[in-house]
């Protein structure tokens, strides 16, 4: 089985176990290929946790679930140095926290205060944690999948802009169709009776897929298109007056890098030899939506980030 066939097999298996969320599954695989983190926003009960669990199950990866609460401390995530006493000798030994895993489910991430959120900044960007002057590397692969509920605002904290920018994608889920929800009932009933076998995808296969993704050719014209899209999110470069009034802060250069990585992953998944503007357009919404800060005018006019990005995709010219 080739690397590409193995990834497709993983997608197919997940789609049979998480019904009605095909786009969620594809975007999660794209994020895995691009070595990025994902923020998932949805109402409760739409299979966020189930999807992450099934992904970890089939990847043969270690999953850590962290329930974020207001009383959480940074050391509850990273771990800390603990005093040990053996044979009459005292010593400090580092005990890793739950961040030392492959897939980290940060459940209701916006329920923890800023000091806890800051503990994630280093590990999300550099794949390492520094405790008491000592640096500890994360295992490979390493991915943070965070969830938040859009309607429960009491007891929540807005995520810092620096942290939002470290998520490769923000995915927004909706309810499944009537037919899919009926299938969900039958699927869960069957799993309770028989269980399901693991696919057992070797993590080395995923790392090989990442290397192939990184080697895809990207032309200077596609680079120009990526940068043009990102620059158009900044008020000074917005293509029309309405966009200038709706955007308070645009996308940073980290967004350009994320768009390039996600577009290459999309091209690889669809077996293309090079990246095209269509690949960029296919991933622009999940990659850019959480990097925009809307103005008061946009909020008052009920203009969302998705509306703004769709307008930019219509107006920014694809280089010939």
C-alpha positions in Angstrom: 0.0 0.0 0.0 1.4 3.4 -1.0 1.5 6.4 1.4 -1.4 8.0 -0.5 -3.5 4.9 -0.4 -2.9 4.6 3.3 -4.1 8.2 3.9 -7.2 7.6 1.7 -7.9 4.4 3.6 -7.8 6.4 6.8 -10.3 9.0 5.5 -12.6 6.3 4.3 -12.6 4.5 7.6 -13.2 7.7 9.5 -16.1 8.6 7.2 -17.8 5.3 8.0 -17.5 6.0 11.8 -18.2 9.7 11.9 -21.2 10.2 9.7 -22.3 13.4 8.1 -18.9 15.2 8.8 -17.0 14.5 5.6 -15.6 18.1 5.4 -14.4 17.9 9.0 -12.6 14.7 8.4 -10.9 15.9 5.2 -9.8 19.2 6.9 -8.4 17.3 9.8 -6.4 15.1 7.5 -5.2 18.2 5.6 -4.0 19.6 9.0 -2.2 16.4 9.8 -0.4 16.5 6.4 0.4 20.2 6.9 1.6 19.6 10.5 -0.8 22.1 11.9 -3.3 22.5 14.8 -7.1 22.8 14.5 -9.7 24.8 16.4 -13.2 23.2 16.1 -16.3 25.3 17.0 -19.7 23.7 17.2 -22.7 23.1 19.4 -22.4 20.1 21.8 -22.9 16.6 20.5 -21.7 17.0 16.9 -19.0 14.4 17.1 -16.0 16.6 17.8 -14.6 14.3 20.5 -15.6 11.1 18.7 -13.7 12.2 15.6 -10.5 12.9 17.5 -10.8 9.6 19.4 -11.3 7.6 16.2 -8.4 9.5 14.5 -6.1 8.6 17.3 -7.4 5.0 17.4 -6.6 4.4 13.7 -3.3 6.3 13.8 -2.0 4.1 16.6 -1.3 7.4 18.4 -1.4 8.5 22.0 -4.4 10.8 22.7 -4.5 13.1 25.7 -7.8 14.8 26.6 -7.6 18.0 28.7 -10.8 19.4 30.1 -10.1 23.2 30.3 -11.6 24.8 33.4 -11.1 28.2 35.1 -9.0 26.8 37.9 -6.5 25.0 35.6 -2.8 25.9 36.1 -0.1 26.0 33.4 1.7 23.2 35.2 -1.4 21.0 34.9 -0.7 21.0 31.1 3.1 21.0 30.8 4.1 19.0 33.9 6.5 20.2 36.6 9.6 19.2 38.4 8.8 17.2 41.5 11.1 16.5 44.5 12.1 12.9 44.7 13.8 11.2 47.7 15.7 7.9 47.1 18.6 6.3 49.0 19.0 9.4 51.1 19.4 11.7 48.1 17.0 14.4 47.1 16.6 15.3 43.5 14.2 17.2 41.2 12.7 15.1 38.4 10.5 16.3 35.6 7.1 14.6 35.4 5.4 15.3 32.0 1.9 16.6 31.8 -0.9 15.6 29.5 0.6 17.8 26.6 3.1 15.0 26.1 1.0 13.0 23.6 0.4 12.8 19.8 -3.1 14.1 19.5 -4.1 16.6 22.2 -7.8 17.2 22.6 -8.1 20.6 24.4 -11.8 20.4 25.3 -13.6 23.8 25.8 -10.3 25.6 25.5 -11.9 29.0 26.0 -12.9 28.1 29.6 -9.3 28.6 30.9 -7.8 32.0 31.7 -4.9 33.7 29.8 -2.1 32.3 32.0 -3.1 28.8 31.0 -3.5 29.7 27.4 0.0 31.1 27.4 1.3 27.7 28.3 0.2 26.5 24.9 2.1 29.2 22.9 5.5 27.6 22.9 4.4 24.1 22.3 2.0 24.9 19.4 4.7 26.9 17.6 7.9 25.1 18.4 6.8 21.6 19.5 8.6 21.9 22.8 8.1 22.9 26.4 10.5 24.8 28.6 10.2 24.1 32.4 12.6 25.5 34.9 15.1 26.3 32.2 15.0 22.8 30.6 13.5 22.2 27.2 11.5 19.1 26.5 10.6 18.1 22.9 7.1 16.8 21.9 6.7 13.4 20.3 6.0 13.1 16.6 3.4 13.5 15.3 2.1 16.2 17.6 -1.3 18.0 17.0 -3.5 20.2 19.2 -7.2 19.9 18.4 -9.1 22.4 20.5 -12.9 22.7 20.8 -15.1 25.6 21.9 -18.9 26.1 22.1 -20.1 29.3 20.4 -23.3 29.8 22.5 -22.0 29.3 26.1 -20.3 32.5 26.9 -20.7 32.5 30.7 -17.4 31.6 32.3 -15.4 31.7 29.1 -12.3 33.8 28.1 -11.5 35.0 24.6 -8.5 33.3 23.1 -5.4 35.6 22.7 -4.8 36.7 19.1 -1.3 35.1 19.3 -2.8 31.8 20.1 -5.5 32.0 17.5 -2.8 32.7 14.9 -1.1 29.4 15.8 -4.1 27.3 14.7 -3.7 26.2 11.0 -7.5 26.0 10.6 -10.7 26.9 12.4 -13.6 24.5 11.5 -17.2 25.3 12.1 -19.6 22.3 12.3 -23.3 22.2 11.7 -26.0 19.6 12.4 -26.0 16.4 10.3 -28.8 15.7 7.8 -31.9 13.6 8.8 -30.6 10.6 6.9 -27.1 10.8 8.5 -28.6 11.2 12.0 -30.6 8.0 11.5 -27.4 6.2 10.4 -25.7 7.5 13.5 -28.2 5.7 15.7 -27.7 2.5 13.9 -23.9 2.9 13.9 -23.6 3.5 17.6 -25.9 0.6 18.3 -23.8 -1.7 16.2 -20.5 -0.5 17.8 -21.8 -1.2 21.3 -22.5 -4.8 20.2 -19.5 -5.6 18.1 -16.8 -2.9 18.4 -14.6 -1.9 15.4 -11.0 -2.9 14.6 -8.2 -0.4 14.4 -6.7 0.5 11.0 -3.3 0.8 12.6 -1.7 3.3 10.3 2.0 3.5 11.1 3.0 7.1 12.2 6.0 6.8 9.9 3.6 6.6 7.0 2.1 10.0 8.0 5.6 11.5 8.3 6.4 10.2 4.8 3.2 11.8 3.5 4.3 15.1 5.0 7.6 14.9 3.3 5.9 14.3 -0.1 3.6 17.2 0.6 6.5 19.5 1.4 8.2 18.6 -1.9 5.2 19.6 -4.1 6.0 22.4 -6.6 4.5 25.8 -6.0 5.0 28.4 -8.8 5.8 32.0 -8.1 2.3 32.9 -9.5 0.6 30.8 -6.8 2.9 32.5 -4.2 1.7 35.9 -5.5 -1.9 34.8 -5.3 -1.5 33.6 -1.7 0.2 36.9 -0.6 -2.4 39.0 -2.5 -5.3 37.2 -0.7 -3.7 37.7 2.7 -2.8 41.3 2.0 -6.3 42.0 0.9 -7.5 41.2 4.4 -5.5 44.2 5.7 -7.6 47.4 5.7 -4.9 49.4 3.9 -5.0 46.9 1.0 -8.7 45.9 1.0 -10.1 46.0 -2.5 -13.2 48.0 -1.7 -14.6 50.5 0.9 -17.0 48.0 2.5 -14.2 45.6 3.3 -12.0 48.4 4.8 -14.9 49.3 7.1 -15.5 45.7 8.2 -11.9 44.6 9.0 -10.2 45.9 12.1 -7.1 43.7 11.9 -6.1 41.6 8.9 -4.1 38.4 8.6 -0.4 38.2 9.5 2.4 36.6 7.4 1.9 33.5 9.5 -1.5 33.2 7.7 0.4 33.3 4.3 2.6 30.4 5.5 -0.5 28.5 6.7 -2.3 29.0 3.5 0.7 27.6 1.5 1.0 24.6 3.8 -2.7 23.7 3.6 -2.8 24.3 -0.2 0.1 21.9 -0.7 -1.6 19.3 1.5 -4.8 19.7 -0.5 -2.9 19.2 -3.8 -1.2 16.1 -2.5 -4.4 14.6 -1.3 -5.9 15.0 -4.7 -2.8 13.6 -6.4 -1.7 16.7 -8.1 2.0 17.3 -9.1 1.8 21.0 -8.3 -0.3 23.5 -6.4 -2.9 25.6 -8.2 -4.9 28.6 -7.2 -7.9 26.2 -6.9 -6.1 24.4 -4.0 -5.5 27.8 -2.3 -9.2 28.7 -2.7 -10.3 25.3 -1.4 -8.6 25.9 2.0 -8.9 29.7 2.3 -12.0 29.7 4.5 -10.8 27.4 7.3 -7.2 28.8 7.2 -8.1 32.5 7.3 -11.5 32.9 9.1 -10.0 32.9 12.7 -7.2 35.3 11.8 -9.5 38.2 11.1 -10.7 40.7 13.7 -13.9 42.3 12.7 -14.8 46.0 13.3 -17.8 47.2 15.2 -19.4 48.1 11.8 -19.1 44.5 10.7 -20.6 43.1 13.9 -23.4 45.7 13.8 -24.2 44.8 10.2 -24.1 41.0 11.0 -21.1 40.5 8.7 -19.1 37.3 9.4 -15.6 36.4 8.7 -16.9 33.8 6.1 -18.7 36.6 4.2 -15.6 38.7 4.1 -13.4 35.8 2.8 -15.9 34.9 0.2 -16.0 38.5 -1.0 -12.2 38.5 -1.1 -12.1 35.3 -3.2 -14.4 37.0 -5.7 -12.4 40.2 -5.9 -8.7 39.2 -5.7 -7.4 38.5 -9.2 -5.7 35.2 -9.9 -2.3 35.9 -11.6 -2.2 34.9 -15.2 
